């Protein structure tokens, strides 16, 4: 299991599940908040990856 | 159809300090146990599944359960974060899991999963404490 994207998405899903469950009480609100968080995690990581691409690291 | 609230049966605040300590210990030992104790089954089950899965994946990715080496502050901090997961961490250390394979491409991913799982459980313990003491 060395797919970076798969590991990133799995991490985002699990962390978002915990944060959404902590911060919301209604299951529908939890799902909505969790989906927004997952999208934010994944989109943010991909965006940061592209921004760092030209850097000489 | 109205969605079902997970706080329908709001428990009375736990005022006895001894019970609060026991609750926090249970919440530390088994992720989600504090919420299950307080009658918030849905939350407890989500916490248990998410954090034990993170711990398991972290071990499968050859992550390391860090030792308490006070001479190396970052290692000691990582060890404290690992220890947040309670019983899975105790079992992992007891059975020699989480040795960590530095040469594996997934080593840092595994560390990230293991450390974050422990830190998330600290947050969950605090949430259970707040609910039990009537602050939430």
N, CA and C atoms of all chains as a GROMACS GRO file, in nm:
protein
  579
    1UNK      N    1   0.085  -0.119   0.000
    1UNK     CA    2   0.000   0.000   0.000
    1UNK      C    3   0.090   0.125   0.000
    2UNK      N    4   0.138   0.162  -0.117
    2UNK     CA    5   0.228   0.276  -0.122
    2UNK      C    6   0.173   0.392  -0.204
    3UNK      N    7   0.045   0.388  -0.237
    3UNK     CA    8  -0.013   0.498  -0.311
    3UNK      C    9  -0.026   0.620  -0.219
    4UNK      N   10   0.047   0.724  -0.250
    4UNK     CA   11   0.045   0.843  -0.165
    4UNK      C   12  -0.094   0.903  -0.160
    5UNK      N   13  -0.161   0.906  -0.276
    5UNK     CA   14  -0.294   0.967  -0.282
    5UNK      C   15  -0.394   0.886  -0.199
    6UNK      N   16  -0.386   0.753  -0.208
    6UNK     CA   17  -0.477   0.669  -0.131
    6UNK      C   18  -0.455   0.690   0.019
    7UNK      N   19  -0.329   0.695   0.060
    7UNK     CA   20  -0.299   0.717   0.202
    7UNK      C   21  -0.347   0.854   0.247
    8UNK      N   22  -0.333   0.952   0.160
    8UNK     CA   23  -0.379   1.088   0.191
    8UNK      C   24  -0.530   1.090   0.208
    9UNK      N   25  -0.601   1.026   0.115
    9UNK     CA   26  -0.748   1.027   0.122
    9UNK      C   27  -0.796   0.950   0.245
   10UNK      N   28  -0.734   0.836   0.272
   10UNK     CA   29  -0.773   0.757   0.391
   10UNK      C   30  -0.750   0.838   0.518
   11UNK      N   31  -0.636   0.904   0.526
   11UNK     CA   32  -0.605   0.988   0.642
   11UNK      C   33  -0.710   1.099   0.656
   12UNK      N   34  -0.742   1.163   0.544
   12UNK     CA   35  -0.840   1.272   0.546
   12UNK      C   36  -0.977   1.222   0.592
   13UNK      N   37  -1.016   1.105   0.543
   13UNK     CA   38  -1.148   1.051   0.581
   13UNK      C   39  -1.153   1.021   0.731
   14UNK      N   40  -1.048   0.957   0.783
   14UNK     CA   41  -1.050   0.917   0.924
   14UNK      C   42  -1.044   1.038   1.017
   15UNK      N   43  -0.956   1.131   0.986
   15UNK     CA   44  -0.945   1.250   1.072
   15UNK      C   45  -1.074   1.334   1.063
   16UNK      N   46  -1.129   1.345   0.944
   16UNK     CA   47  -1.252   1.422   0.928
   16UNK      C   48  -1.368   1.356   1.002
   17UNK      N   49  -1.371   1.223   1.001
   17UNK     CA   50  -1.478   1.152   1.073
   17UNK      C   51  -1.473   1.187   1.221
   18UNK      N   52  -1.353   1.188   1.278
   18UNK     CA   53  -1.340   1.218   1.421
   18UNK      C   54  -1.377   1.364   1.448
   19UNK      N   55  -1.324   1.457   1.369
   19UNK     CA   56  -1.353   1.599   1.392
   19UNK      C   57  -1.502   1.629   1.372
   20UNK      N   58  -1.562   1.572   1.268
   20UNK     CA   59  -1.704   1.598   1.243
   20UNK      C   60  -1.789   1.542   1.355
   21UNK      N   61  -1.753   1.424   1.404
   21UNK     CA   62  -1.830   1.363   1.512
   21UNK      C   63  -1.814   1.442   1.642
   22UNK      N   64  -1.693   1.497   1.661
   22UNK     CA   65  -1.670   1.579   1.782
   22UNK      C   66  -1.749   1.709   1.777
   23UNK      N   67  -1.755   1.769   1.659
   23UNK     CA   68  -1.807   1.906   1.652
   23UNK      C   69  -1.956   1.915   1.622
   24UNK      N   70  -2.019   1.808   1.578
   24UNK     CA   71  -2.162   1.811   1.546
   24UNK      C   72  -2.234   1.698   1.620
   25UNK      N   73  -2.362   1.722   1.651
   25UNK     CA   74  -2.439   1.620   1.722
   25UNK      C   75  -2.534   1.544   1.630
   26UNK      N   76  -2.586   1.610   1.528
   26UNK     CA   77  -2.681   1.542   1.439
   26UNK      C   78  -2.604   1.465   1.331
   27UNK      N   79  -2.646   1.340   1.304
   27UNK     CA   80  -2.576   1.262   1.201
   27UNK      C   81  -2.568   1.330   1.065
   28UNK      N   82  -2.675   1.397   1.024
   28UNK     CA   83  -2.671   1.465   0.893
   28UNK      C   84  -2.569   1.578   0.893
   29UNK      N   85  -2.566   1.652   1.003
   29UNK     CA   86  -2.468   1.761   1.015
   29UNK      C   87  -2.326   1.706   1.020
   30UNK      N   88  -2.311   1.590   1.086
   30UNK     CA   89  -2.179   1.526   1.091
   30UNK      C   90  -2.132   1.487   0.952
   31UNK      N   91  -2.224   1.428   0.874
   31UNK     CA   92  -2.188   1.386   0.738
   31UNK      C   93  -2.149   1.506   0.653
   32UNK      N   94  -2.227   1.612   0.665
   32UNK     CA   95  -2.200   1.732   0.586
   32UNK      C   96  -2.065   1.793   0.624
   33UNK      N   97  -2.044   1.808   0.755
   33UNK     CA   98  -1.918   1.867   0.800
   33UNK      C   99  -1.800   1.778   0.761
   34UNK      N  100  -1.819   1.646   0.775
   34UNK     CA  101  -1.712   1.554   0.740
   34UNK      C  102  -1.677   1.560   0.592
   35UNK      N  103  -1.781   1.568   0.507
   35UNK     CA  104  -1.756   1.575   0.363
   35UNK      C  105  -1.681   1.703   0.326
   36UNK      N  106  -1.720   1.813   0.390
   36UNK     CA  107  -1.650   1.940   0.362
   36UNK      C  108  -1.504   1.932   0.408
   37UNK      N  109  -1.483   1.870   0.523
   37UNK     CA  110  -1.345   1.858   0.575
   37UNK      C  111  -1.260   1.770   0.484
   38UNK      N  112  -1.316   1.657   0.439
   38UNK     CA  113  -1.240   1.567   0.350
   38UNK      C  114  -1.201   1.642   0.223
   39UNK      N  115  -1.300   1.712   0.166
   39UNK     CA  116  -1.273   1.786   0.043
   39UNK      C  117  -1.164   1.891   0.068
   40UNK      N  118  -1.172   1.958   0.182
   40UNK     CA  119  -1.072   2.060   0.215
   40UNK      C  120  -0.934   2.001   0.232
   41UNK      N  121  -0.927   1.887   0.304
   41UNK     CA  122  -0.798   1.820   0.324
   41UNK      C  123  -0.736   1.782   0.190
   42UNK      N  124  -0.814   1.713   0.107
   42UNK     CA  125  -0.760   1.660  -0.018
   42UNK      C  126  -0.725   1.773  -0.114
   43UNK      N  127  -0.818   1.867  -0.130
   43UNK     CA  128  -0.793   1.978  -0.222
   43UNK      C  129  -0.673   2.060  -0.175
   44UNK      N  130  -0.666   2.086  -0.045
   44UNK     CA  131  -0.554   2.163   0.010
   44UNK      C  132  -0.421   2.094  -0.012
   45UNK      N  133  -0.419   1.962   0.009
   45UNK     CA  134  -0.294   1.888  -0.007
   45UNK      C  135  -0.250   1.887  -0.154
   46UNK      N  136  -0.345   1.864  -0.244
   46UNK     CA  137  -0.310   1.863  -0.388
   46UNK      C  138  -0.262   2.002  -0.431
   47UNK      N  139  -0.330   2.105  -0.384
   47UNK     CA  140  -0.291   2.243  -0.418
   47UNK      C  141  -0.150   2.273  -0.366
   48UNK      N  142  -0.127   2.237  -0.239
   48UNK     CA  143   0.007   2.261  -0.182
   48UNK      C  144   0.114   2.182  -0.258
   49UNK      N  145   0.078   2.060  -0.298
   49UNK     CA  146   0.171   1.980  -0.375
   49UNK      C  147   0.211   2.048  -0.506
   50UNK      N  148   0.112   2.104  -0.574
   50UNK     CA  149   0.140   2.173  -0.700
   50UNK      C  150   0.221   2.300  -0.676
   51UNK      N  151   0.189   2.371  -0.567
   51UNK     CA  152   0.263   2.494  -0.539
   51UNK      C  153   0.409   2.464  -0.507
   52UNK      N  154   0.433   2.348  -0.442
   52UNK     CA  155   0.570   2.314  -0.404
   52UNK      C  156   0.648   2.250  -0.519
   53UNK      N  157   0.577   2.213  -0.624
   53UNK     CA  158   0.641   2.139  -0.734
   53UNK      C  159   0.765   2.208  -0.790
   54UNK      N  160   0.762   2.342  -0.815
   54UNK     CA  161   0.880   2.404  -0.875
   54UNK      C  162   0.994   2.429  -0.774
   55UNK      N  163   0.963   2.411  -0.644
   55UNK     CA  164   1.067   2.440  -0.545
   55UNK      C  165   1.181   2.339  -0.554
   56UNK      N  166   1.302   2.384  -0.540
   56UNK     CA  167   1.417   2.291  -0.546
   56UNK      C  168   1.439   2.221  -0.412
   57UNK      N  169   1.354   2.125  -0.379
   57UNK     CA  170   1.369   2.054  -0.252
   57UNK      C  171   1.439   1.921  -0.272
   58UNK      N  172  -3.807   1.368   0.678
   58UNK     CA  173  -3.783   1.287   0.797
   58UNK      C  174  -3.678   1.358   0.883
   59UNK      N  175  -3.712   1.379   1.008
   59UNK     CA  176  -3.617   1.447   1.095
   59UNK      C  177  -3.501   1.355   1.128
   60UNK      N  178  -3.380   1.410   1.128
   60UNK     CA  179  -3.264   1.327   1.160
   60UNK      C  180  -3.260   1.300   1.309
   61UNK      N  181  -3.207   1.184   1.341
   61UNK     CA  182  -3.204   1.142   1.480
   61UNK      C  183  -3.085   1.206   1.552
   62UNK      N  184  -3.112   1.268   1.664
   62UNK     CA  185  -3.003   1.332   1.737
   62UNK      C  186  -2.926   1.228   1.817
   63UNK      N  187  -2.796   1.250   1.829
   63UNK     CA  188  -2.715   1.158   1.909
   63UNK      C  189  -2.709   1.204   2.054
   64UNK      N  190  -2.777   1.313   2.085
   64UNK     CA  191  -2.774   1.363   2.222
   64UNK      C  192  -2.912   1.356   2.285
   65UNK      N  193  -2.997   1.266   2.235
   65UNK     CA  194  -3.134   1.260   2.281
   65UNK      C  195  -3.139   1.232   2.431
   66UNK      N  196  -3.062   1.135   2.474
   66UNK     CA  197  -3.063   1.102   2.616
   66UNK      C  198  -2.944   1.170   2.682
   67UNK      N  199  -2.957   1.298   2.707
   67UNK     CA  200  -2.844   1.372   2.766
   67UNK      C  201  -2.826   1.328   2.911
   68UNK      N  202  -2.709   1.274   2.945
   68UNK     CA  203  -2.689   1.226   3.081
   68UNK      C  204  -2.673   1.341   3.180
   69UNK      N  205  -2.705   1.311   3.305
   69UNK     CA  206  -2.680   1.412   3.409
   69UNK      C  207  -2.530   1.427   3.426
   70UNK      N  208  -2.485   1.550   3.453
   70UNK     CA  209  -2.340   1.568   3.472
   70UNK      C  210  -2.289   1.481   3.586
   71UNK      N  211  -2.168   1.430   3.564
   71UNK     CA  212  -2.105   1.349   3.668
   71UNK      C  213  -2.030   1.444   3.759
   72UNK      N  214  -2.070   1.450   3.885
   72UNK     CA  215  -2.007   1.548   3.973
   72UNK      C  216  -1.895   1.488   4.057
   73UNK      N  217  -1.897   1.356   4.075
   73UNK     CA  218  -1.796   1.296   4.162
   73UNK      C  219  -1.661   1.291   4.089
   74UNK      N  220  -1.557   1.347   4.151
   74UNK     CA  221  -1.426   1.346   4.086
   74UNK      C  222  -1.376   1.206   4.054
   75UNK      N  223  -1.404   1.110   4.143
   75UNK     CA  224  -1.358   0.974   4.120
   75UNK      C  225  -1.419   0.916   3.993
   76UNK      N  226  -1.548   0.943   3.973
   76UNK     CA  227  -1.614   0.891   3.853
   76UNK      C  228  -1.557   0.957   3.728
   77UNK      N  229  -1.529   1.088   3.739
   77UNK     CA  230  -1.470   1.159   3.625
   77UNK      C  231  -1.334   1.101   3.588
   78UNK      N  232  -1.255   1.070   3.691
   78UNK     CA  233  -1.122   1.012   3.665
   78UNK      C  234  -1.136   0.876   3.597
   79UNK      N  235  -1.231   0.794   3.649
   79UNK     CA  236  -1.254   0.663   3.589
   79UNK      C  237  -1.299   0.676   3.444
   80UNK      N  238  -1.386   0.773   3.421
   80UNK     CA  239  -1.436   0.797   3.285
   80UNK      C  240  -1.321   0.832   3.191
   81UNK      N  241  -1.235   0.923   3.238
   81UNK     CA  242  -1.122   0.964   3.153
   81UNK      C  243  -1.026   0.848   3.130
   82UNK      N  244  -1.006   0.765   3.233
   82UNK     CA  245  -0.918   0.649   3.216
   82UNK      C  246  -0.977   0.551   3.114
   83UNK      N  247  -1.108   0.530   3.123
   83UNK     CA  248  -1.174   0.440   3.026
   83UNK      C  249  -1.164   0.499   2.886
   84UNK      N  250  -1.184   0.631   2.875
   84UNK     CA  251  -1.178   0.696   2.744
   84UNK      C  252  -1.037   0.690   2.687
   85UNK      N  253  -0.937   0.693   2.775
   85UNK     CA  254  -0.798   0.680   2.729
   85UNK      C  255  -0.770   0.536   2.685
   86UNK      N  256  -0.813   0.440   2.768
   86UNK     CA  257  -0.778   0.300   2.741
   86UNK      C  258  -0.842   0.250   2.613
   87UNK      N  259  -0.970   0.279   2.595
   87UNK     CA  260  -1.040   0.232   2.476
   87UNK      C  261  -1.100   0.354   2.406
   88UNK      N  262  -1.048   0.388   2.289
   88UNK     CA  263  -1.101   0.507   2.220
   88UNK      C  264  -1.253   0.500   2.203
   89UNK      N  265  -1.322   0.604   2.248
   89UNK     CA  266  -1.468   0.608   2.234
   89UNK      C  267  -1.542   0.554   2.355
   90UNK      N  268  -1.470   0.490   2.448
   90UNK     CA  269  -1.538   0.429   2.563
   90UNK      C  270  -1.604   0.535   2.652
   91UNK      N  271  -1.544   0.652   2.660
   91UNK     CA  272  -1.603   0.759   2.742
   91UNK      C  273  -1.739   0.800   2.689
   92UNK      N  274  -1.751   0.811   2.559
   92UNK     CA  275  -1.880   0.850   2.500
   92UNK      C  276  -1.981   0.737   2.512
   93UNK      N  277  -1.934   0.614   2.498
   93UNK     CA  278  -2.026   0.500   2.518
   93UNK      C  279  -2.078   0.499   2.662
   94UNK      N  280  -1.990   0.525   2.757
   94UNK     CA  281  -2.027   0.532   2.898
   94UNK      C  282  -2.136   0.638   2.919
   95UNK      N  283  -2.123   0.749   2.848
   95UNK     CA  284  -2.218   0.860   2.866
   95UNK      C  285  -2.344   0.844   2.779
   96UNK      N  286  -2.357   0.731   2.714
   96UNK     CA  287  -2.478   0.704   2.637
   96UNK      C  288  -2.477   0.759   2.496
   97UNK      N  289  -2.361   0.804   2.450
   97UNK     CA  290  -2.352   0.857   2.314
   97UNK      C  291  -2.288   0.750   2.224
   98UNK      N  292  -2.370   0.649   2.197
   98UNK     CA  293  -2.318   0.529   2.131
   98UNK      C  294  -2.264   0.559   1.991
   99UNK      N  295  -2.338   0.639   1.916
   99UNK     CA  296  -2.294   0.665   1.777
   99UNK      C  297  -2.156   0.729   1.775
  100UNK      N  298  -2.137   0.828   1.862
  100UNK     CA  299  -2.007   0.895   1.866
  100UNK      C  300  -1.898   0.799   1.912
  101UNK      N  301  -1.928   0.721   2.015
  101UNK     CA  302  -1.830   0.627   2.067
  101UNK      C  303  -1.787   0.527   1.962
  102UNK      N  304  -1.882   0.476   1.886
  102UNK     CA  305  -1.849   0.376   1.784
  102UNK      C  306  -1.763   0.438   1.673
  103UNK      N  307  -1.798   0.560   1.631
  103UNK     CA  308  -1.718   0.627   1.527
  103UNK      C  309  -1.575   0.649   1.576
  104UNK      N  310  -1.561   0.697   1.700
  104UNK     CA  311  -1.427   0.721   1.754
  104UNK      C  312  -1.348   0.590   1.761
  105UNK      N  313  -1.413   0.485   1.811
  105UNK     CA  314  -1.342   0.357   1.825
  105UNK      C  315  -1.295   0.306   1.688
  106UNK      N  316  -1.386   0.306   1.592
  106UNK     CA  317  -1.350   0.253   1.460
  106UNK      C  318  -1.242   0.337   1.393
  107UNK      N  319  -1.260   0.469   1.395
  107UNK     CA  320  -1.166   0.556   1.324
  107UNK      C  321  -1.026   0.546   1.385
  108UNK      N  322  -1.018   0.549   1.518
  108UNK     CA  323  -0.885   0.555   1.578
  108UNK      C  324  -0.814   0.420   1.580
  109UNK      N  325  -0.889   0.312   1.601
  109UNK     CA  326  -0.823   0.182   1.594
  109UNK      C  327  -0.779   0.152   1.450
  110UNK      N  328  -0.858   0.198   1.353
  110UNK     CA  329  -0.817   0.178   1.213
  110UNK      C  330  -0.691   0.260   1.183
  111UNK      N  331  -0.686   0.383   1.233
  111UNK     CA  332  -0.566   0.465   1.212
  111UNK      C  333  -0.444   0.398   1.274
  112UNK      N  334  -0.461   0.345   1.394
  112UNK     CA  335  -0.350   0.278   1.463
  112UNK      C  336  -0.304   0.156   1.383
  113UNK      N  337  -0.402   0.075   1.338
  113UNK     CA  338  -0.368  -0.046   1.263
  113UNK      C  339  -0.296  -0.012   1.132
  114UNK      N  340  -0.350   0.086   1.061
  114UNK     CA  341  -0.288   0.125   0.934
  114UNK      C  342  -0.147   0.179   0.959
  115UNK      N  343  -0.132   0.256   1.065
  115UNK     CA  344   0.000   0.310   1.100
  115UNK      C  345   0.101   0.198   1.122
  116UNK      N  346   0.059   0.092   1.191
  116UNK     CA  347   0.150  -0.021   1.212
  116UNK      C  348   0.178  -0.094   1.081
  117UNK      N  349   0.074  -0.111   0.998
  117UNK     CA  350   0.092  -0.180   0.870
  117UNK      C  351   0.186  -0.102   0.778
  118UNK      N  352   0.191   0.030   0.795
  118UNK     CA  353   0.277   0.113   0.712
  118UNK      C  354   0.420   0.120   0.768
  119UNK      N  355   0.450   0.033   0.866
  119UNK     CA  356   0.583   0.027   0.927
  119UNK      C  357   0.618   0.153   1.005
  120UNK      N  358   0.516   0.215   1.063
  120UNK     CA  359   0.541   0.329   1.150
  120UNK      C  360   0.602   0.283   1.282
  121UNK      N  361   0.646   0.379   1.360
  121UNK     CA  362   0.718   0.346   1.484
  121UNK      C  363   0.639   0.392   1.606
  122UNK      N  364   0.633   0.307   1.707
  122UNK     CA  365   0.582   0.350   1.837
  122UNK      C  366   0.704   0.398   1.915
  123UNK      N  367   0.716   0.528   1.930
  123UNK     CA  368   0.839   0.587   1.982
  123UNK      C  369   0.857   0.558   2.130
  124UNK      N  370   0.982   0.539   2.172
  124UNK     CA  371   1.010   0.520   2.315
  124UNK      C  372   1.021   0.656   2.386
  125UNK      N  373   1.005   0.654   2.518
  125UNK     CA  374   1.020   0.778   2.595
  125UNK      C  375   1.168   0.805   2.617
  126UNK      N  376   1.228   0.872   2.524
  126UNK     CA  377   1.370   0.909   2.537
  126UNK      C  378   1.378   1.059   2.564
  127UNK      N  379   1.396   1.092   2.691
  127UNK     CA  380   1.395   1.234   2.728
  127UNK      C  381   1.516   1.308   2.674
  128UNK      N  382   1.622   1.233   2.637
  128UNK     CA  383   1.740   1.299   2.580
  128UNK      C  384   1.711   1.353   2.440
  129UNK      N  385   1.606   1.298   2.377
  129UNK     CA  386   1.567   1.346   2.245
  129UNK      C  387   1.424   1.399   2.254
  130UNK      N  388   1.409   1.531   2.271
  130UNK     CA  389   1.277   1.589   2.301
  130UNK      C  390   1.170   1.556   2.196
  131UNK      N  391   1.206   1.556   2.068
  131UNK     CA  392   1.105   1.529   1.966
  131UNK      C  393   1.057   1.384   1.973
  132UNK      N  394   1.149   1.293   2.003
  132UNK     CA  395   1.111   1.152   2.019
  132UNK      C  396   1.021   1.136   2.141
  133UNK      N  397   1.054   1.207   2.248
  133UNK     CA  398   0.971   1.198   2.370
  133UNK      C  399   0.831   1.254   2.343
  134UNK      N  400   0.823   1.363   2.267
  134UNK     CA  401   0.691   1.420   2.235
  134UNK      C  402   0.610   1.323   2.148
  135UNK      N  403   0.677   1.261   2.052
  135UNK     CA  404   0.608   1.162   1.967
  135UNK      C  405   0.560   1.045   2.051
  136UNK      N  406   0.642   1.005   2.150
  136UNK     CA  407   0.602   0.894   2.238
  136UNK      C  408   0.478   0.932   2.318
  137UNK      N  409   0.474   1.058   2.366
  137UNK     CA  410   0.356   1.102   2.441
  137UNK      C  411   0.232   1.099   2.352
  138UNK      N  412   0.248   1.142   2.228
  138UNK     CA  413   0.135   1.139   2.135
  138UNK      C  414   0.091   0.995   2.110
  139UNK      N  415   0.187   0.905   2.089
  139UNK     CA  416   0.154   0.763   2.068
  139UNK      C  417   0.076   0.708   2.188
  140UNK      N  418   0.120   0.747   2.308
  140UNK     CA  419   0.060   0.692   2.429
  140UNK      C  420  -0.085   0.735   2.447
  141UNK      N  421  -0.127   0.835   2.373
  141UNK     CA  422  -0.265   0.883   2.384
  141UNK      C  423  -0.368   0.779   2.346
  142UNK      N  424  -0.326   0.676   2.277
  142UNK     CA  425  -0.424   0.580   2.227
  142UNK      C  426  -0.457   0.470   2.328
  143UNK      N  427  -0.392   0.469   2.442
  143UNK     CA  428  -0.431   0.378   2.549
  143UNK      C  429  -0.396   0.233   2.524
  144UNK      N  430  -0.498   0.146   2.537
  144UNK     CA  431  -0.476   0.002   2.532
  144UNK      C  432  -0.409  -0.047   2.403
  145UNK      N  433  -0.451   0.002   2.285
  145UNK     CA  434  -0.380  -0.042   2.164
  145UNK      C  435  -0.231  -0.010   2.170
  146UNK      N  436  -0.197   0.105   2.226
  146UNK     CA  437  -0.056   0.142   2.240
  146UNK      C  438   0.014   0.050   2.338
  147UNK      N  439  -0.052   0.020   2.452
  147UNK     CA  440   0.007  -0.070   2.552
  147UNK      C  441   0.031  -0.208   2.489
  148UNK      N  442  -0.070  -0.259   2.417
  148UNK     CA  443  -0.055  -0.390   2.353
  148UNK      C  444   0.056  -0.387   2.248
  149UNK      N  445   0.060  -0.280   2.169
  149UNK     CA  446   0.163  -0.267   2.067
  149UNK      C  447   0.302  -0.269   2.126
  150UNK      N  448   0.320  -0.195   2.236
  150UNK     CA  449   0.452  -0.191   2.301
  150UNK      C  450   0.484  -0.326   2.364
  151UNK      N  451   0.381  -0.390   2.425
  151UNK     CA  452   0.404  -0.517   2.493
  151UNK      C  453   0.447  -0.625   2.395
  152UNK      N  454   0.381  -0.628   2.280
  152UNK     CA  455   0.410  -0.735   2.184
  152UNK      C  456   0.515  -0.694   2.080
  153UNK      N  457   0.582  -0.585   2.104
  153UNK     CA  458   0.694  -0.547   2.017
  153UNK      C  459   0.654  -0.499   1.879
  154UNK      N  460   0.528  -0.453   1.867
  154UNK     CA  461   0.486  -0.399   1.737
  154UNK      C  462   0.536  -0.255   1.725
  155UNK      N  463   0.534  -0.204   1.606
  155UNK     CA  464   0.572  -0.064   1.587
  155UNK      C  465   0.720  -0.040   1.602
  156UNK      N  466   0.800  -0.136   1.557
  156UNK     CA  467   0.945  -0.117   1.564
  156UNK      C  468   0.988  -0.006   1.468
  157UNK      N  469   0.914   0.008   1.358
  157UNK     CA  470   0.946   0.113   1.262
  157UNK      C  471   1.058   0.069   1.168
  158UNK      N  472   1.029   0.076   1.038
  158UNK     CA  473   1.131   0.040   0.938
  158UNK      C  474   1.163   0.167   0.859
  159UNK      N  475   1.275   0.231   0.898
  159UNK     CA  476   1.308   0.362   0.843
  159UNK      C  477   1.325   0.359   0.692
  160UNK      N  478   1.369   0.244   0.640
  160UNK     CA  479   1.397   0.237   0.496
  160UNK      C  480   1.270   0.222   0.412
  161UNK      N  481   1.158   0.194   0.476
  161UNK     CA  482   1.033   0.179   0.400
  161UNK      C  483   0.982   0.316   0.355
  162UNK      N  484   0.926   0.320   0.233
  162UNK     CA  485   0.874   0.446   0.180
  162UNK      C  486   0.758   0.498   0.264
  163UNK      N  487   0.689   0.407   0.332
  163UNK     CA  488   0.570   0.448   0.407
  163UNK      C  489   0.599   0.475   0.555
  164UNK      N  490   0.726   0.474   0.593
  164UNK     CA  491   0.763   0.490   0.735
  164UNK      C  492   0.704   0.620   0.795
  165UNK      N  493   0.725   0.732   0.725
  165UNK     CA  494   0.676   0.860   0.779
  165UNK      C  495   0.523   0.867   0.778
  166UNK      N  496   0.462   0.804   0.678
  166UNK     CA  497   0.316   0.798   0.676
  166UNK      C  498   0.266   0.722   0.799
  167UNK      N  499   0.331   0.609   0.826
  167UNK     CA  500   0.292   0.530   0.942
  167UNK      C  501   0.306   0.608   1.071
  168UNK      N  502   0.418   0.680   1.085
  168UNK     CA  503   0.436   0.765   1.204
  168UNK      C  504   0.324   0.867   1.216
  169UNK      N  505   0.289   0.927   1.103
  169UNK     CA  506   0.184   1.029   1.102
  169UNK      C  507   0.051   0.970   1.150
  170UNK      N  508   0.016   0.853   1.098
  170UNK     CA  509  -0.109   0.788   1.139
  170UNK      C  510  -0.106   0.757   1.290
  171UNK      N  511   0.006   0.703   1.339
  171UNK     CA  512   0.014   0.662   1.479
  171UNK      C  513   0.010   0.783   1.572
  172UNK      N  514   0.082   0.888   1.537
  172UNK     CA  515   0.087   1.007   1.622
  172UNK      C  516  -0.048   1.078   1.623
  173UNK      N  517  -0.107   1.094   1.506
  173UNK     CA  518  -0.234   1.166   1.499
  173UNK      C  519  -0.346   1.088   1.569
  174UNK      N  520  -0.342   0.955   1.559
  174UNK     CA  521  -0.444   0.875   1.628
  174UNK      C  522  -0.440   0.902   1.779
  175UNK      N  523  -0.319   0.906   1.834
  175UNK     CA  524  -0.306   0.933   1.977
  175UNK      C  525  -0.351   1.072   2.014
  176UNK      N  526  -0.313   1.170   1.932
  176UNK     CA  527  -0.353   1.309   1.961
  176UNK      C  528  -0.504   1.326   1.951
  177UNK      N  529  -0.565   1.260   1.852
  177UNK     CA  530  -0.711   1.269   1.840
  177UNK      C  531  -0.778   1.210   1.964
  178UNK      N  532  -0.721   1.103   2.018
  178UNK     CA  533  -0.784   1.044   2.137
  178UNK      C  534  -0.776   1.139   2.256
  179UNK      N  535  -0.670   1.219   2.264
  179UNK     CA  536  -0.665   1.320   2.372
  179UNK      C  537  -0.783   1.417   2.358
  180UNK      N  538  -0.812   1.459   2.234
  180UNK     CA  539  -0.926   1.548   2.212
  180UNK      C  540  -1.058   1.481   2.252
  181UNK      N  541  -1.069   1.353   2.216
  181UNK     CA  542  -1.192   1.278   2.248
  181UNK      C  543  -1.208   1.264   2.400
  182UNK      N  544  -1.096   1.242   2.470
  182UNK     CA  545  -1.102   1.233   2.617
  182UNK      C  546  -1.151   1.366   2.675
  183UNK      N  547  -1.097   1.476   2.623
  183UNK     CA  548  -1.140   1.608   2.672
  183UNK      C  549  -1.289   1.632   2.644
  184UNK      N  550  -1.336   1.588   2.528
  184UNK     CA  551  -1.477   1.603   2.495
  184UNK      C  552  -1.564   1.523   2.592
  185UNK      N  553  -1.523   1.399   2.620
  185UNK     CA  554  -1.598   1.317   2.716
  185UNK      C  555  -1.599   1.382   2.853
  186UNK      N  556  -1.485   1.439   2.893
  186UNK     CA  557  -1.476   1.508   3.023
  186UNK      C  558  -1.572   1.626   3.027
  187UNK      N  559  -1.574   1.706   2.919
  187UNK     CA  560  -1.662   1.822   2.914
  187UNK      C  561  -1.809   1.781   2.923
  188UNK      N  562  -1.845   1.674   2.852
  188UNK     CA  563  -1.984   1.628   2.856
  188UNK      C  564  -2.019   1.580   2.996
  189UNK      N  565  -1.928   1.501   3.055
  189UNK     CA  566  -1.956   1.443   3.186
  189UNK      C  567  -1.966   1.548   3.295
  190UNK      N  568  -1.887   1.655   3.280
  190UNK     CA  569  -1.889   1.758   3.384
  190UNK      C  570  -1.994   1.865   3.357
  191UNK      N  571  -2.074   1.845   3.253
  191UNK     CA  572  -2.185   1.937   3.226
  191UNK      C  573  -2.148   2.064   3.152
  192UNK      N  574  -2.026   2.072   3.100
  192UNK     CA  575  -1.985   2.192   3.028
  192UNK      C  576  -2.034   2.193   2.885
  193UNK      N  577  -2.077   2.077   2.837
  193UNK     CA  578  -2.115   2.066   2.696
  193UNK      C  579  -2.249   1.996   2.684
   0.00000   0.00000   0.00000
